[in-house]
Amino acid sequence: MTPMTTLDYPDHLACVIFLQGCPLRCGYCHNAHMLPPRRSDGSEWQAIRDFLKQRQGLLEAVVFSGGEPTLHSALPAAVCEAKTLGFKVELHTAGPYPTRLLQLLPWLDWVGLDVKGHDRNFDRICGRPGIWQRNRQSLTILRDSGINFECRTTVHWRDFELVDVERLALTLADFGVRRYAIQVARTHECLDPDYNQTMENAQSKNMLPKLIKRLTPYFDRLELRS
Ligand code: SF4
């Protein structure tokens, strides 16, 4: 847990709870220690519950992140509890479990949805088959729910050409995504050591800010994060 941050929940003072375990295997992942799932005896949530009770009126929001938090069947109960304690709730997810996302919707205030790539490229980038359709279902659920959400894509030049970034962004805009963030992947301490080598795709790298400027009119908010 990060006990306090202003960086995750937009304009709110929040804590971030990281849930262990992720079914995906993105080559650029720098959270390898977070990937194996692990069962808790409940004592960790009890400690977090106590922490949240002490922070009522001080913190405004709780962010559930990972790993992949929707992997956990106990997540809806935890999210409901955080909400009942008076906090706003944000979820970070890559959307591999749309049914669980649907279950969580009543308590969520803000969602950051990772979109790893365009259609089948999604599965290549995240190292697992069949995830892009599930992610699309999750995106559809969010779009149709009216909830505040942002799509996010991490760009490693091993996975993307500039044209792929543009195609993905335009597809998302067409689909009704209003907020989008593109983040350039780190090239150290990656899950796949091949991703530690900087792909000197200098042209794409230099052209990215110009592409972002060109894409800006398609969104309410488009950010390039480093
Ligand atoms: S970067 Fe990919 S593998 Fe790593 S935690 Fe996120 S979704 Fe899972």
Residues whose N, C-alpha, C, O or C-beta is under 5 A from the ligand:
A	BS01	SF4	C22 L24 R25 C26 C29 N31 G66 G67 A94
